[in-house]
């Protein structure tokens, strides 16, 4: 069998004037480079999946904050007037809550450049709002629309191109996936043409290595930061939700019946809340202000 195979190879080379051997040589070169390409591709994909998982977990915590804030806002702006509290700037807290709701809804419905959706998009918005800044130094939380999207993607790409990062395109690749690894293509007529195409494809792979290697560096850096900050932010959000719900239980111990009873007392111009409940309301407003300040922080 080996003799026939050897003879067939010799005959093939004679017929194609050495083309079969050249094709085999180029195929080996391509497959060698392709393995490295796949290796880089796999490492970046692993980073991407972990980042998305961490962002989704954070997004769930932020979603719990959003739901809690709806109830908190009713207490602070309807049940009890903020201007009656010992709170320096009641309009500031109202604006903070309004901005949070708006940004949350935008991130949830639109995502960032279409590369993320659902809770992962919310997590990306929350994380970058707290720790990120645009290349100009402007806090991303103060941006909106396309400017916020571009700044966020650039942050996940390792910063602006001018600063040596992968830029917005890198962020899209880290968050939204990377281009599928190219397939080997042999559908040609002549042996030398196939070899030439493989040689060209091999060079294209080599040309892609520097960009992928830089992207891998960015992805690893982002993954490390995302792990650290998402854990910290989840703790911040989860603690707020627990504390806010505890305080709201003190304010309305019997739920709707407490609200109805308090409404009656207000109607008859009687004291609505006990001293302990008033203290809980003030604590709730201050804790809410502190939490939301994190989402509107200025960065230098």
C-alpha positions, 0 to 999 in steps of 0.5 A: 500500500505504501509503495502505491501511495509513494508512486502516486505521490511521485506521479502527482508531482510529475503531472503537476510539475511539483505542484502537489509537493508545494501544495502539501508544504503550504498546507503544513505551513498554514495548519501550523499558523492556524493552530496558533491563531486558534489558540489566541482565539480560544484564550480571548473567547474564554476571557470574553465569556468570563467577562460577560458572566461577571457583568451579568451577575453585576447586572442582576444586582443593579436590577435589584437596586432599580426595583428597590429604588422604585419603592424608595422613591415613592416613600421619599417623594410621595409619602414623605416630602424630602424638604421635610428631611434634614437633607441638604439638597433634596433636589439632588437626590431626586435628580440622582434617582431620575438619572439612574432610572433613565440610564438603567432603562437605556442600558437594558433596552439598547445595550452598548453598540449592540454587543451586549444585551440584558443584564450584561449590558446593565452590568457594563453600564454600571461598572464603567459608570463607576470606574471608567472615564472617557479618553478626555477624562470626562466621567462616562456616567455624564455622557449619553447616547452614542458618546456613552456607548463609544466611551464604554466600548473604548474602555473595554478595549483597553482605552483609546487608540491614542493612548495605546489601547485597542479602542472601540473596535477592541471593546466590541471584540472583547464584549461581543465576540471576535471574528470566527477563525478563517477556514482552510479553502481548497476549492481551486483548479490547479495545484500551484494556484491552491498553493499560492492561495494557501501561502496568501492565507498563511500570510493573512493569519500572520498579519492578524497575530499582532492585533490578536495578541494585543487584544488578548492583553487587553482582554486579560487586563479587563477581565482582572479589573472586571472581577475586582470591581464587579465583586465590590459593586455587587457587595455595594448594591446587595448591601443597599438593597438589604438595608433599604428593604429593612428600613422600608419595613420599619417605615411601613411595617404592615405594608399597604395597611401602614400606608393607609393608616399614615394617609388617614393621620395625614388627612386629619393633620396628625403626626404621621410617623413615629420618631423611629420611623422618621429616623429610618426615612432620613437614613434611607435618603442618606443611604440612597444618596451615597449609593447613587453618588457612586454611579455619578462619580467624577473621574480625573 
